[in-house]
Every structure is written in structure tokens, then in C-alpha cells.
């Protein structure tokens, strides 16, 4: 079987690609399937996409992406399946998807892990956001042979347009990557809480800065933020670590407790709990907002903690600072939850069946 993977970003660069399908390509190739893939953006454009300026280079990069996609249409005959992660093109009507599914009559697997039908404009993507066609998700769902959705909220949405929907959770490689036994223990001398993400999700921490500033008046701790942009805060205990793919696991292992605050809105409900999955796979107890898939991943006080109000977050953190929590048991439970339910090993057959059962 020959399978073509279409994705927005260069290979190995974006978490959504790495943890939705890239880590499964080995298993497909092991079964004898031939894999080809094409990124919309080239590496040069990706490197400056979310930086201020570079408008001309960005425009040229997007034009090149469209040309690659159009050229590809003339070579689709040899493929049995086309796997489209999120979208084939970032702007405009889904013409490429229509051609693949309706004109070329290819079996399309449409994969998404966010509420991508909602407008989500930031300062960095406002140039492209004006040209977005937000109804494209609905159309691609209708045209797809099968839909791979990252959580039940996304499944329910997709089923409005297509009944052939598979719950395919974002998963973690707990054997070869998120495995603390493979790395030296880099723990800090003082108790450390932490958060990882990107510039686009840093705003979720705004909810906690006041709480943390109050707590640092009484308790000694470190707050690590691992991201591609430093947060704006007056927190004295902050340590910023620029995200680096080569050191991401070692950096995460510096954290004693992982944080995942969210706002309770439609966009957040579409998220697939990736931060919590990363922390928990490394046996890092996690505090998260009870929004969306977080409530399916975390059972409060058993394998993590769900907190809504600032007061609840404050009290939960104090319980850690004052050793009122059975840390080691919670840590053990967190790791086991991911291995059993949200790991590559647990989800391997489910992913492979996307291409074998219609």
C-alpha cells in the first residue's frame, strides 16, 4: 500500500505532527507500506513564520507551498491513501482537498487535533488569518473517507458531517522518548513547578501569575517556563528555558509538578491535553484545568489534580510545598495512565487500522 502524508510543517518540527502521526510511520513501513510525505512550508519559511517582519519571504514561502501542492495533483495516481493533517493549504478554499477526494477519487484520511474550524488569530499569524476560510473543516470532513480526531469533542463535531470518525488520541512514545529511565536525573535543589508550550499558549499562564507571586512570598520554589518565547511577568522565581527539541526531555525532567491552566471555551475544549500527557509520561504529577480532554486523562487526587479557581490552584500548590501529598504514588499513577491509555504502544493498532478498516 502506498500512503501520502500531507502536513503543514517540515518533518520533525511541530508537536502536532510528531505526536499525531510521525511516530507511527515506522510501524506502517514495518508492515510493508510505502510512505511519502510533503510539507506545505519549507524549512526556511517555517523558521521565520512566527517572527515579526519577513513579510516578503513569508509570502514567497506560501506561494511555493501552493505550487508544490498543485504539482502533486499530477502524481496522485500511485497512492492508495492520502493522509491530510489539519489542512493541505493554510489559506483559502480547500481546493486541493476537493481535487484529491472528488476529482482524483482518492481515499482521504483527515486528521485534526484542535478546534480548527474556529477563528484563532494571534499577532504572529494575522497576515494569514485574514485569508482563512474557516468553513474548510466542515467541507473536508464531508469529503474524507475517514476522519481521525484527537478527542471526543472533536469526534462529536466531525460526526455532524461524516459518520466515519475514529477517536485517535494524541499519544506519547513512553518507551523511546518520554521515558525518565533513559536520562540522567537533572532535578533542581529546590522544589520546581513548570509549564511548557509555545508563544501562542503563553497567555494561559496569565491566570496563575498572581497566585504564584503570592506564594513566592512564603515558599521557596522555582517556576520553569519552557517555550519559544519568554513570558512577560514580574515573578522572581521564574527560570526561562528556550525550547529545544534535542533537550526537551531533560528540560521537562527538571520539573517536579507540571501545570496546565486553560480557559473554559470552545477552543480549549478542542485541545488534546498534550502538556499533561508529556508531564505524566515522565511521572511528573500534574495540575490542570478541568477543561475538555483533561477530565478524561486526569482523575482528581488519583493520578493528578484538577483545579478551577485561583484559590483551588493555590491550595493544591501549597499541598505540594508542605508535603501533604503522596508524591511518589501520584507520580507512579500518572506514568501508568499514559502507558495504558495514551501511549504509542497502546494506540498502535488503532492508528494502523485507519488505513485497513473502512
N, C-alpha and C positions, 0 to 999 in steps of 0.2 A: 504494500500500500504506500502511496506517495502523498505526503501531507505538507501543505504550505502554511506556514505561520506568518501572519501579518501583524505587526505591532508598531506602536508609535515611536519607541525609543531604541537606540542602539543596544545590542545584546549585552546583558550583564550590568546594565546601568540603573534601571528603575526597579524599585522593590515590587511593584505590582506585577511586572513581568517575571522577575526572578522567582517569586514565591507563588505565582499562579500557574505558570506552565514551564518555565525554563528548567526547573529542577526535575521535571518529568521527561524531558526529551531523551535522556539516557535509556529509560525504560521502553520508550517507543522504538528506539533504534535497536535495542536488545531483542525486541520481538521481530525485527527484520523490516520495520517500516523505514522508508526513506524520508528524511526531513529536510526541507528547505525553508528558509525564513528571510523576511525582508522588513527592515525598519523604515518608517516614513522619514524620520530625521537622520541625517548623517551625524557622525561624531562631532564635527566642527560646529554644527548648528546647535546640537544638544548642549555643548559646553557653555554656550553664551545665551541660551534660550531664556533663562530667568534672571539674567543680568540687565542692569539698566543700560539703555543705549543699544548700539549694534543693530538698529532697525533695518538697514540695507542688507546686512549679512543674514538676518533672520528671514527677510522676505525672499532672498535668493535661495536660502535653505528650504523654505516651504515650497517654492516653485519647483525645485529639484525633486522634492518628495512627491509632488503630484506627477511629475514626469516619470519617475520610477514606477509609480502605481499604474499609470496609463500603459506604459510599455509592458508591464507584467500581464495585462489582459490578453496579450497575444501569445502567451506561453502557458495559459491555464489548462490546456487540454490534457496535459500529462498528470494532473493532480486528481486524487480521489476525494480529498477533503481540503477545505480552506478554513483554517482556524483564525478568526479575527479577534484580537484582544482590544477591547474598548471601541475602536473605530479604525477604519482604513485610512481616513484623512481627517485632520483636526478641524477643518472649517468647511462650510457649505453643505449642500445637499449630498446625501450618501450615494453619489453616482457610481462610485467604484463598487460598493457593496451590491447595488442593484445589478450592475453588469455581471458580477461574479455569480450571483444567485439566480437571476432571472434570464439573462441573455446567454451566459455560458453554462447555466444549469448545473452549477457545482454544489456539492453538499457543503453547507456553511455551518460551522460551529461558532457561535457568537459568545464571547466571554467578557463579563464585566464584574467589577468589584467595588463600585461606588454608585451613588445615585446620579449617574452621568446625564440623566435627562433634565436635571435641574441646572439653572444658571449658577455658575460658581466663579465669579470674576474677582481677580486679585490685581494688585498694582502691576505685577510682573506679566500677567497674561492678558491685559486689557486690549492690547493691539489685536490679538487673535479673537478675543471674546466677542468683539463687535460683529465678527463674521461667522459666529457659531450658528448652527441650525439645530436647535435643541430637540426638535421632533425626530431627529435621525434615530435615536434609540428605539423609539416605537416602531419605526419602519424596518430597521434591521432585525428587530425581534420577529416581525411578521414574515420576513423573507428567509430567516435562518432555518436550517434543517433541525438544529438543536441549539439550546441556549445553556450555557454554563454560568450560573450565578453564584456569587460568593456568600450570600446569607439568605435567610428565609424572607426578609423584607424585599430583597431584590428578586427572589423567586416569585413572590406574590405579584410584584409589579409586572414582571415579564409574562406571567400567565394571562394577563389581560389581552395579550396579542398572539400568544403561541403556547399551546399546552405541553409541548415537548421541552420541558425545562428540568435541568438537573442541578441540585444543590451541590456545588463543588467548592468547598471552603478553601480559603487561603490557608496554606499549610507550611509547616516548618520541617526542615531536614534535621531531625533530632539525633541523627547518627553521625553525619559528616560535617555539620556546621554548628548548629546550636546545641553543642554538647560540651559542658564545662570540663569534662574529663580530658578533653583534647588540649586544654590550655592551662598555662600556669595561673595560679590564683593571684590576681592583681589587687585584692581588696585594700581599701584605704584604712588608715589607722582610726579614723572616726566614722561614725555611722553615716551612711551615704544614701540619699534618695536620688532618683534620677528620672529623666524623660528623654526620649529620642523621637525625632521626627524631621520635618523639613520646614522651610520658611513659610509654606502655605498652611501649616497647622500650629505654628508657634502661638497664635492668638488664643488657643485653648488654655494656655498657661496663665492668661490674664486673670482667670478665675481664682488662681491659687497664690499669686504673688503676695497679696495682703495677708493671707494665712501664714505663709512661710516667713514673712518679715516679722510677724508677731511671735512666731515660735522661736526664731533665732535669738530673741531677746532673753529666752530662758534656757534653751537647749543648744548643745553643740552638735552640729551636723554639717554635712556638705550637700549641696544641691548641684548635681551634674546635668547639664543640658548637652545632648549630642545632636548636632544639626548642621545644616549647611549655612546657617546664619545665626549670629549671636542675638539672643533676646534683649530687649530693652527693659531693664529692671534695676532697682537700687538694692537688690538683695546682696548682702555682704558675703553670704556663704556660697555664692554661685561660682561654679567652675564650668567654663565652656570648652567643649571638645568638638572640633570640626569633624563632621562625619567623614569617615574614610572606609571604603569597602574592605581594605586589607586589614584593618584593625577593629572592625565593628564589633566582633565578639569579645575581644579583650577589653574594649571600652565599656561594653554593656556589663561585663563581669565585675566592674568596679562598683556597680550599684548594689545596694542591699535591698532596697524597695523600689519598684518601678511605679511610675504614675501615668495614668491615662484619663485626664479630665476631658469631658466632652460637653457640648451644649445639646440640649434635647430638641433637635429639629430634624427635618426630613433628610438633610444631607448627612448628618451624623448617624442616623439610623441605617443609612446605606453602607456605612463603613464595616470592614470585616475583622476588626479587633486586632490588627497587625501588631501594634505596640504591645498589647497584653500577651499575645502569642509569643513574641520574642522574649519578653521578660520571663514568662512562665516556663518556656522551654529550657531556660538556663537556671531553673529552680530559684528564680527571684520572685518573692512574694509581691503581689500587685494590688494596687488600689486603683479602682476605675469607676467612672460614672456608670450608673445602671441604664445605659442607652443602647438600643439595638442589640447586636450580637454579643455584647459584653455580658448580658444576662444569661446567655447560653453557654458562655465559656466559664464564667466565674459563679460558683456557689458561695454566697456570702458566709464568711467565717470558716469555710472549709478548705477551699483552695485559693482564696484571695478575699478581697474586700470590695464591696460596692457602697459608694458614698455619694449622696446627692448634694446636700447643703455644705456651705463652708464650715459650719460647726461640726458636721459629721466627718469631714476631711481632717479637721483639726484634731478631733478626739481620736481618730484612727491613727494618725501620725504620732500623737502623744503616747498611745499604747505601745507603739514600736520603740519610741525613745525611752520609755520607762520599763521595757522588757516585760510587758504584760501579755505578750502574745507568744504562743509556742512556735517560734520562728522556724525551727527545723522541720516540724511536722507540716506546717503550711508550705514550706519550700518543697518538700517531698511530694505533697499533693499537687502542687502546681505543675511540676515536671511530668507527673504521671498523667494528668489531664491532657496535656498536649500530646504525649506519646500515644495515648489511647484513642484520641479523637481528632486531633488537628495536626498530625504528622504526615510526612510523605509516605511512610510505611503504611499508616492506617488508611490513607486515601488513594494509594496507588491503583488499585483495581477500579475504583470509581472513576479516576481520570482516564485510564486506558479504555474503559467502556464507552467514553464519549465517542470514540471512533469505531466501535464494534457493535453497538446496540442502538438501533433507531426506533 
